[in-house]
């Protein structure tokens, strides 16, 4: 089973390649990359895994309080 560090590595690779998404190796879900979310230009408040916007922007956009938070080790 993939660990958080493995998923973060996959995400960072997707961002370096300027890819909009990757497939989560555990769930098979489509996950939008921080690269895509940043290029989109706004926070939708949906609680995206790799949202590049600061917590106050996410909160004002309506991010649910119970949305999981992923630690971002880099701003790729």
CORWO-V992591 format. One line per field, one symbol per residue. ss: DSSP state (@ for helix, = for strand, . for the rest). A space follows every 10 residues. Layout:
# CORWO-V992591
ss: ???
This chain:
# CORWO-V992591
ss: ...@@@@@@@ @@@@@@.... ===......= ==.@@@@@@@ .......... ....@@@@@@ @......... ......
